[in-house]
Amino acid sequence: MRTTLTLDPDVAAKAKRATARTGLPFKSVINQALRLGIEEVMSPPAARPYRTQPHPMGLKPGLSYDNVAELLAVAEEEAHG
């Protein structure tokens, strides 16, 4: 496919240096760079591991932590009381 492409001056200079160093035609250097660059652009960045630091909050005496409905009722009562 033939197309017109405008390169930024720094990119054009690097491509010209690559042609001089490798002896490959300018077109080949650009095609190789685009192949590598497009794969990089299309792949998502590596996710950083997410970690939380646990903090002991203690247990409130008199509550059953096995009964979620009871805990929610107590929490709502405290919020409105």
C-alpha positions in Angstrom: 0.0 0.0 0.0 1.4 3.4 -0.9 0.6 6.3 1.4 2.1 9.6 2.4 3.4 9.8 5.9 4.7 12.9 7.7 7.4 12.1 10.2 8.4 14.3 13.1 12.0 15.6 12.6 13.3 13.5 15.5 11.7 10.3 14.2 13.0 10.9 10.7 16.5 11.5 12.0 16.4 8.2 14.0 15.1 6.4 10.9 17.9 7.8 8.8 20.5 6.8 11.4 19.0 3.3 11.4 19.3 3.1 7.6 23.0 4.1 7.8 23.7 1.7 10.6 21.9 -1.3 9.2 22.2 -0.7 5.4 18.5 -1.4 5.0 16.3 0.8 2.8 14.4 3.6 4.5 11.1 1.9 3.7 12.2 -1.3 5.4 13.4 0.5 8.6 10.1 2.4 8.8 8.0 -0.8 8.3 10.0 -2.7 10.9 9.6 0.2 13.4 5.9 0.4 12.7 5.4 -3.4 13.2 7.2 -3.2 16.6 5.5 0.0 17.6 2.0 -1.0 16.7 2.3 -4.2 18.7 3.4 -2.1 21.7 0.6 0.4 21.2 -2.0 -2.3 21.0 -0.9 -4.3 24.0 -2.2 -3.0 27.4 0.4 -1.9 29.9 1.3 -4.4 32.6 -0.9 -4.0 35.6 0.7 -3.2 38.9 -0.1 -5.5 41.7 -2.7 -4.1 44.0 -2.3 -4.6 47.7 -4.1 -3.4 50.7 -2.8 -3.2 54.2 -5.1 -4.8 56.8 -5.7 -2.9 60.0 -7.1 -4.7 63.1 -10.3 -2.9 64.0 -11.3 -5.1 66.9 -14.7 -6.8 67.5 -17.6 -5.1 69.1 -18.7 -7.2 72.1 -22.2 -8.6 72.0 -22.5 -9.0 68.2 -22.7 -12.1 66.2 -20.4 -11.7 63.2 -22.0 -14.7 61.6 -25.3 -12.9 61.1 -24.9 -10.2 58.4 -28.5 -9.0 58.6 -28.1 -8.3 62.4 -24.9 -6.4 61.8 -26.5 -4.3 59.1 -29.5 -3.5 61.4 -27.2 -2.5 64.2 -25.1 -0.3 61.8 -28.2 1.4 60.5 -29.5 2.0 64.0 -26.2 3.6 65.0 -26.2 5.8 61.9 -29.7 7.1 62.7 -29.5 7.2 66.4 
